[in-house]
Amino acid sequence: MANRSLYLAAYDVADARRLRAALDLVKGYSTGGQKSVHECFLSEAERAGLLRDVALVLDQADDSFLLLRLDPRARVLTLGKGIAPMDSPYFYVA
């Protein structure tokens, strides 16, 4: 298995069409997140691919994108209380 690091991917996009494209793109790499900040476990090749693909979607003059590698040695602090998913354990596809 490839060596992966945890990153936070965040973006601020001015145009609705580019915002949807950025969301779809980053969700393909992410394991979770909220609104425009996503957690991504990426190999070096995946990181390079994400940065390349984002550059094709966003407008450098109007939009911004941040990919921040988190230090694996850092202590994890959480705020709030997690809520279990409300989805049933299975679903039907017709």
C-alpha distances in whole Angstrom, upper triangle without the diagonal:
4,7,9,12,15,18,21,22,26,29,32,34,37,37,37,35,33,32,31,29,27,26,25,23,21,21,19,16,17,17,20,23,27,29,28,26,22,19,16,12,12,10,13,13,13,16,18,18,19,21,23,23,25,27,28,29,31,34,34,38,37,34,31,28,26,22,22,19,20,20,18,21,23,25,24,28,29,32,33,32,30,31,30,29,32,30,31,28,29,31,33,32,35
4,6,10,13,15,19,20,23,26,30,31,35,35,35,33,30,30,29,27,25,25,24,21,19,20,17,14,16,16,19,22,26,28,26,24,20,17,14,10,9,6,9,9,10,12,14,15,16,18,20,20,22,24,25,26,28,31,31,34,34,31,28,25,23,19,19,16,17,18,16,19,22,24,23,27,28,31,33,32,30,31,30,29,33,31,32,30,31,32,34,33,37
4,7,10,13,17,18,22,25,29,30,34,35,35,34,31,30,30,27,25,25,24,22,19,20,18,15,16,16,19,21,25,27,25,22,19,16,13,9,8,6,8,10,11,12,14,15,16,18,20,21,22,24,26,27,28,31,30,34,34,30,27,24,21,17,17,14,14,14,13,16,18,20,20,24,25,29,31,31,28,30,30,29,33,32,33,31,32,34,36,35,39
4,7,9,13,15,18,21,25,27,31,32,31,30,28,26,26,25,22,21,21,19,16,17,16,12,12,12,15,17,21,23,22,19,15,12,9,6,5,4,7,10,9,10,13,14,14,16,18,19,19,22,24,24,25,28,27,31,31,27,24,20,18,14,14,11,11,12,11,14,16,18,18,21,22,25,27,27,25,27,27,26,30,29,31,29,30,31,34,33,37
4,6,10,12,16,19,23,25,29,30,30,30,27,25,26,24,21,21,21,19,16,17,16,12,12,12,14,16,19,21,20,16,14,10,8,5,6,7,8,11,10,9,13,15,14,15,18,19,19,21,23,24,24,27,26,29,29,25,22,18,15,12,10,7,8,9,8,12,13,15,15,18,19,23,25,25,24,26,26,26,29,29,31,30,31,32,35,35,38
4,7,10,13,17,20,23,27,28,28,28,25,23,23,22,19,18,19,17,14,15,15,11,10,10,11,12,16,18,16,13,10,7,6,4,7,9,11,14,12,10,14,15,14,15,18,19,18,20,23,23,23,26,25,28,27,23,20,16,13,10,9,6,6,8,8,11,12,14,13,15,16,19,21,22,20,23,23,23,27,27,29,28,29,31,33,33,37
4,6,10,13,17,19,23,24,25,25,22,20,21,20,16,16,17,15,12,13,14,10,9,10,11,11,14,16,14,10,8,6,5,6,7,10,11,14,11,9,13,14,11,12,16,16,15,17,20,20,19,22,21,24,23,19,16,13,10,6,5,4,6,9,10,14,13,15,14,16,17,19,21,22,21,23,24,24,27,27,30,29,30,31,34,34,37
4,6,10,14,16,20,22,22,22,19,17,18,18,14,14,16,14,10,12,14,11,9,10,10,9,11,12,10,7,6,5,6,9,10,14,14,16,14,11,14,15,12,13,16,16,14,17,19,18,17,20,19,22,21,17,14,10,8,6,5,7,7,11,13,16,14,16,14,15,15,17,19,21,19,21,22,22,25,26,29,28,30,31,33,33,36
4,7,11,13,17,18,18,19,16,14,15,14,11,10,13,11,8,10,12,10,8,11,10,9,11,11,8,6,5,6,7,10,11,14,15,16,13,10,13,13,10,10,14,13,11,13,16,15,14,17,16,19,17,14,11,7,6,5,6,9,11,14,16,19,18,20,18,19,18,20,21,23,21,23,24,23,26,26,29,29,30,30,33,32,35
4,7,10,14,16,16,17,14,12,14,14,10,10,13,12,9,11,14,12,11,14,12,10,10,9,6,4,6,9,11,14,15,18,18,19,16,14,16,16,12,12,15,14,11,14,16,14,13,15,15,17,15,11,8,6,5,7,8,12,13,17,19,22,20,21,19,19,19,19,21,23,21,23,24,24,26,27,30,30,31,31,34,33,36
4,6,10,12,13,14,11,9,11,12,8,9,12,11,9,12,15,14,13,16,15,12,12,10,6,7,9,12,13,17,17,20,20,20,18,15,17,16,13,12,15,13,10,12,14,12,9,12,12,13,11,8,6,4,6,9,11,15,17,20,22,25,23,25,23,23,22,22,24,25,24,25,27,26,28,28,31,32,33,32,34,33,36
4,7,10,11,13,10,8,11,12,9,10,14,14,13,15,18,17,17,19,18,15,13,10,7,10,12,16,17,21,21,24,24,24,21,19,20,19,16,15,17,16,12,13,15,12,10,11,11,12,9,6,5,7,9,12,15,18,20,23,26,28,26,27,25,25,24,24,25,27,26,27,29,27,29,30,33,34,35,34,36,35,37
4,6,8,9,7,5,9,10,8,10,13,13,13,15,18,18,18,21,19,17,15,12,9,12,15,18,19,23,22,25,25,25,22,20,20,19,16,15,17,15,11,12,13,10,7,8,10,10,7,5,6,8,12,15,17,21,23,27,29,32,30,31,29,29,27,27,28,29,28,29,30,29,30,30,34,35,35,34,35,34,36
4,7,9,8,7,11,12,11,13,16,16,16,18,21,22,22,25,23,20,18,15,12,16,18,22,23,26,26,29,28,28,25,23,24,23,20,18,19,18,14,15,15,12,9,9,11,10,6,6,9,12,15,18,21,24,26,30,32,35,33,34,32,32,30,30,30,32,31,31,33,31,32,33,36,37,37,36,37,36,38
4,6,5,6,9,10,10,12,14,15,16,18,20,21,22,25,23,21,19,15,14,17,19,23,24,27,27,29,29,28,26,24,24,23,20,19,19,17,14,15,14,11,9,9,12,12,8,8,12,14,17,20,23,26,29,32,34,37,35,36,34,34,32,32,32,33,32,32,33,31,32,32,35,37,36,35,36,34,35
4,6,5,6,9,10,10,12,14,15,16,19,20,20,23,22,19,17,14,13,17,18,22,23,27,27,29,30,29,25,24,25,23,20,20,21,18,15,17,16,12,11,12,15,15,12,11,14,15,19,21,24,27,29,33,34,37,35,36,34,33,31,31,31,32,30,30,31,28,29,29,32,33,33,31,32,31,32
4,5,5,6,9,10,11,12,14,16,17,19,20,23,22,20,19,16,14,18,19,22,23,26,26,28,28,27,24,23,23,21,18,19,19,15,14,15,13,10,10,11,15,16,13,12,15,16,19,21,24,27,29,33,35,38,36,37,35,35,33,33,33,34,32,31,32,29,30,29,32,33,33,31,31,29,31
4,5,5,6,8,10,10,12,14,15,17,18,21,20,19,18,15,13,16,17,20,20,23,23,25,25,24,21,20,20,18,15,15,15,12,10,11,10,6,6,8,12,13,11,9,11,12,16,18,21,24,26,30,32,35,33,35,33,33,31,31,32,33,31,31,32,29,30,30,33,34,33,32,33,31,32
4,5,5,6,9,10,11,12,14,16,16,19,17,15,14,11,9,12,14,17,18,22,22,25,25,24,21,20,20,18,15,16,16,14,11,13,13,9,8,11,13,14,11,9,11,11,14,16,19,22,24,28,30,33,31,32,30,30,28,28,28,29,27,27,28,26,27,27,30,31,31,29,31,29,31
4,5,5,6,9,10,11,13,15,15,18,17,15,14,11,11,14,14,18,18,21,22,24,25,24,20,20,21,18,16,17,17,14,12,15,14,10,11,13,16,18,15,13,14,14,17,18,21,24,26,29,30,34,32,33,30,31,29,29,28,29,27,26,27,24,25,24,27,28,28,26,27,26,27
4,5,5,6,9,10,11,13,14,18,17,16,16,14,12,14,15,17,17,20,20,22,22,21,18,18,18,15,13,14,14,10,9,12,10,7,9,12,15,17,15,12,14,13,16,17,20,23,25,28,30,33,32,33,31,31,30,30,30,31,29,29,29,26,27,26,29,30,29,27,28,26,28
4,6,5,6,8,10,11,12,15,15,14,14,11,9,11,11,14,14,17,17,20,20,19,16,15,16,14,10,11,12,9,7,10,10,7,7,11,13,15,13,10,11,9,12,13,16,19,21,25,26,30,28,30,27,28,27,27,28,29,26,27,27,25,27,26,29,29,29,28,30,28,30
4,5,5,6,9,10,10,13,12,11,11,9,7,10,9,13,13,16,17,20,21,20,16,16,17,15,12,14,15,12,10,13,13,10,11,14,16,19,16,13,13,12,13,14,17,19,21,25,26,29,27,28,26,26,24,25,25,26,23,23,24,21,23,22,25,26,26,25,26,25,27
4,6,5,6,9,10,13,13,13,13,12,11,13,12,14,14,17,17,19,20,19,16,16,17,14,12,14,15,11,11,14,13,11,12,16,18,21,19,16,16,14,16,16,19,21,23,26,27,30,29,30,28,28,27,27,27,27,25,25,24,22,23,22,25,25,24,23,24,23,25
4,6,5,7,9,13,13,13,15,13,12,13,11,13,12,15,14,16,17,16,12,12,13,11,8,10,11,8,8,11,11,9,11,15,17,19,18,15,15,12,14,13,17,18,21,24,25,28,28,29,27,28,27,28,28,29,26,26,26,24,26,24,27,27,26,26,27,25,28
4,5,5,6,10,10,10,12,11,9,9,7,9,8,12,12,15,16,15,11,11,13,11,8,10,12,9,8,12,13,11,12,16,17,20,18,15,13,11,11,11,13,15,17,21,21,25,24,25,23,24,23,24,25,25,23,24,24,22,24,23,26,26,26,26,27,26,29
4,5,5,8,8,9,10,11,10,10,8,9,9,12,13,16,18,17,13,13,16,14,11,14,15,12,12,16,16,14,15,19,20,23,21,18,17,14,15,14,16,17,18,22,22,26,25,26,23,24,22,23,24,24,21,21,21,19,21,20,22,22,22,22,24,23,25
4,6,9,10,12,14,14,13,13,10,11,9,11,11,14,16,14,11,12,14,11,9,13,14,11,12,15,15,14,16,20,21,24,23,20,19,16,16,15,17,18,19,23,22,26,26,27,25,26,25,26,27,27,24,24,23,21,23,21,23,23,22,22,24,22,25
4,7,9,11,14,15,13,12,9,9,6,8,8,11,13,12,8,9,12,10,8,11,13,11,11,15,16,15,16,20,21,24,23,19,18,14,14,12,14,14,16,19,19,23,23,24,22,24,23,25,26,26,23,23,23,21,24,23,25,24,24,24,26,25,28
4,6,7,11,12,11,10,6,5,4,7,9,12,15,15,11,11,14,13,10,13,16,14,14,17,18,17,18,22,22,25,24,20,18,15,14,12,13,13,14,17,17,21,20,21,19,20,19,21,22,22,19,20,19,18,21,20,22,22,22,23,25,25,28
4,7,11,13,13,11,7,6,6,7,10,13,16,17,13,14,17,16,14,17,19,18,17,21,22,21,22,25,26,29,27,23,21,18,17,14,15,15,15,17,16,20,19,20,17,19,17,19,20,19,16,17,16,15,18,18,20,19,20,21,24,24,27
4,7,10,11,9,6,5,7,10,13,16,19,20,16,16,19,19,16,18,21,19,18,22,23,21,21,25,25,28,26,22,20,17,16,15,15,15,15,18,17,21,19,19,16,17,15,17,17,16,13,14,14,13,16,16,19,19,20,21,24,24,27
4,7,8,6,4,6,9,12,15,18,20,21,18,17,20,19,16,18,21,19,17,21,22,20,20,23,23,25,23,19,18,15,14,13,14,15,15,18,18,21,19,19,16,16,14,15,15,15,13,14,15,14,17,17,21,21,22,23,26,26,29
4,6,6,6,9,12,16,18,22,24,24,21,20,23,22,18,20,23,21,18,22,23,20,19,22,23,25,22,19,17,15,15,15,16,17,17,20,21,24,21,21,18,17,15,14,14,15,13,14,15,14,17,18,21,22,23,24,26,27,30
4,6,8,11,14,18,20,23,25,25,21,20,23,22,18,19,22,19,17,20,21,18,17,19,21,22,19,16,15,14,14,15,16,19,19,23,24,26,24,24,21,20,18,17,17,18,17,17,18,17,19,19,23,24,25,25,27,27,30
4,7,10,13,16,18,21,22,23,19,18,20,19,15,16,18,16,14,16,18,15,14,16,17,19,16,12,11,10,11,12,14,16,17,21,22,25,23,24,21,21,19,19,19,21,19,20,21,20,22,23,26,27,28,27,30,29,32
4,7,10,13,15,19,20,21,17,16,18,18,14,15,18,17,14,17,19,17,16,18,19,20,18,14,12,10,9,10,11,13,13,17,19,21,19,20,17,17,16,16,17,19,17,19,20,19,22,23,26,26,28,28,30,30,33
4,6,10,12,16,17,18,15,13,17,16,13,14,17,16,14,17,19,17,17,20,20,22,20,17,15,12,11,10,10,12,12,16,17,20,18,19,16,17,16,17,18,19,17,18,19,18,21,21,24,24,25,26,28,28,31
4,7,10,13,15,17,13,12,16,16,13,15,18,17,16,19,21,19,19,23,23,25,23,20,17,14,12,10,10,10,10,13,13,17,16,16,14,15,14,16,18,18,16,18,18,18,21,21,24,24,25,26,29,29,32
4,6,10,12,13,10,9,13,13,10,13,16,15,14,17,19,18,19,22,22,25,24,20,18,14,12,9,10,9,10,13,13,17,17,18,16,18,18,20,21,22,19,21,21,20,23,23,25,24,26,26,29,29,32
4,7,10,12,9,9,13,13,12,14,17,17,17,20,21,21,22,25,25,28,27,23,21,17,15,11,11,9,10,12,12,15,16,17,16,19,19,22,23,23,21,23,22,22,25,24,26,25,26,27,30,30,33
4,6,8,5,6,9,10,9,11,14,14,15,17,19,19,20,24,23,27,26,23,20,16,14,11,11,10,11,13,13,17,18,20,19,22,22,25,27,27,24,26,26,25,28,27,29,28,29,30,32,31,34
4,5,5,6,9,10,10,12,14,15,16,18,20,21,22,25,25,28,28,25,22,19,17,13,14,11,13,15,14,18,19,22,21,24,25,28,30,30,28,30,29,28,32,30,32,30,31,32,34,33,36
4,5,5,6,9,10,11,12,14,15,17,19,20,21,24,23,27,27,24,21,18,16,13,13,11,14,15,16,19,20,23,23,26,27,30,32,33,31,33,32,31,35,34,36,34,35,35,37,36,39
4,5,5,6,9,10,11,12,14,16,17,19,20,23,23,26,27,24,22,18,17,14,16,14,17,19,19,22,24,27,26,29,30,32,34,35,32,34,33,32,35,34,35,34,34,34,36,35,37
4,5,5,6,9,10,10,12,14,15,16,18,21,21,25,25,22,20,16,15,12,14,13,16,18,18,22,23,25,24,27,27,30,31,31,29,30,30,28,31,30,32,30,31,31,33,31,34
4,5,5,6,9,10,11,12,15,16,16,19,19,22,22,19,17,13,12,9,11,10,13,16,17,20,21,23,23,25,26,28,30,31,28,30,30,29,32,31,33,32,33,33,35,34,37
4,5,5,6,9,10,11,13,15,16,18,17,21,22,19,17,14,13,11,13,13,16,19,20,23,24,27,26,29,29,31,33,34,32,34,34,32,35,34,36,35,35,36,37,36,38
4,5,5,6,8,10,11,13,14,17,17,21,22,19,17,14,14,12,15,15,19,21,22,25,26,29,28,30,30,32,33,34,32,33,33,31,34,32,34,33,33,33,34,33,35
4,5,5,6,9,10,11,12,15,15,19,19,16,14,11,11,9,13,13,17,19,21,24,24,27,25,27,27,29,30,31,29,30,30,28,31,30,32,31,31,31,33,31,34
4,6,5,6,9,10,11,13,13,16,17,14,12,9,10,8,12,13,17,19,21,24,24,27,26,28,28,30,31,33,31,32,32,31,34,33,35,35,35,35,36,35,37
4,6,5,7,9,11,13,13,17,18,15,14,12,13,12,15,17,20,23,25,28,28,31,30,32,32,33,35,36,34,35,35,33,36,35,37,36,36,36,37,35,37
4,5,5,7,9,12,13,17,17,14,14,12,13,13,16,18,21,24,26,29,29,31,30,31,31,32,34,34,32,33,33,31,33,32,34,34,33,33,34,32,34
4,5,5,6,9,10,14,13,11,10,8,10,11,14,17,20,23,25,28,27,30,28,29,29,30,31,32,30,31,32,30,32,31,34,34,34,33,34,33,35
4,6,6,8,8,12,12,10,10,9,12,12,16,18,22,25,27,30,29,32,31,32,32,33,34,36,34,35,35,34,36,35,38,38,37,37,38,36,38
4,6,8,10,13,14,12,13,12,15,15,19,21,25,28,30,33,33,35,33,35,34,35,36,37,35,36,36,34,36,35,38,38,37,36,37,35,36
4,7,9,12,12,10,11,11,14,15,19,21,24,28,30,33,32,34,32,33,32,33,34,35,33,33,34,32,33,32,35,35,35,34,34,32,34
4,6,9,8,6,8,8,12,14,18,21,23,27,29,32,31,33,31,32,31,32,33,34,32,33,34,32,34,33,36,37,37,35,37,35,37
4,5,6,5,8,10,14,16,20,23,26,29,32,34,33,35,34,34,34,34,35,37,35,36,37,35,37,37,40,40,40,39,40,38,40
4,6,6,7,9,12,15,18,21,24,27,30,33,32,34,33,33,33,33,35,37,36,37,38,37,39,38,42,42,42,41,43,41,43
4,6,8,12,15,18,21,24,27,30,33,35,34,36,35,35,35,35,36,38,37,38,40,39,40,40,44,44,44,43,45,43,45
4,7,11,14,17,20,24,26,30,32,35,33,35,33,33,32,32,33,35,35,36,37,36,37,37,41,42,42,41,42,41,42
4,7,11,14,17,20,23,26,29,31,30,31,30,30,29,29,30,32,31,32,34,32,34,34,38,38,39,38,39,38,40
4,7,10,13,17,19,22,25,28,26,28,27,27,26,27,28,30,29,31,32,31,33,33,37,37,38,37,39,38,40
4,7,10,13,16,19,22,25,23,25,24,24,24,25,27,28,27,29,30,29,31,31,35,35,36,35,37,36,39
4,6,10,12,16,18,21,20,22,21,21,21,23,25,27,26,28,29,28,31,31,34,34,35,36,38,37,40
4,7,10,13,15,18,17,20,19,20,21,22,24,26,25,27,28,27,30,30,33,33,34,34,37,36,39
4,6,10,12,15,14,16,16,17,18,20,23,25,24,26,27,27,30,31,34,33,35,35,38,38,41
4,7,9,12,11,14,14,16,18,20,23,25,24,26,27,27,31,31,34,33,34,35,38,38,41
4,6,9,8,11,10,13,15,18,21,22,21,24,25,26,29,30,33,32,34,35,38,38,42
4,5,5,9,10,13,16,19,22,23,23,26,27,28,32,32,35,34,36,38,41,41,44
4,6,8,9,13,15,19,22,23,22,25,26,27,31,31,33,32,34,36,39,39,43
4,7,9,13,16,19,22,23,23,27,27,29,33,34,36,34,37,39,42,43,46
4,6,9,13,16,19,21,21,24,26,27,31,32,35,33,36,38,41,42,46
4,6,10,13,17,18,18,22,24,26,29,31,33,32,35,37,41,42,45
4,7,10,13,14,15,18,20,22,26,27,29,29,32,34,37,38,42
4,7,10,12,13,17,19,21,25,27,29,29,32,34,38,39,42
4,7,8,10,13,16,18,21,24,26,26,29,31,35,36,40
4,7,9,12,16,18,21,23,26,27,30,32,35,37,40
4,7,10,13,16,18,21,24,25,28,29,33,35,38
4,7,10,13,15,18,21,22,25,27,30,32,36
4,7,9,12,15,17,18,21,23,27,29,32
4,6,9,12,14,15,19,20,24,26,29
4,6,9,11,12,15,17,21,23,27
4,6,8,10,12,14,18,20,23
4,7,9,12,13,16,18,21
4,6,8,9,12,15,18
4,5,7,11,14,17
4,7,11,14,17
4,7,10,13
4,7,10
4,6
4
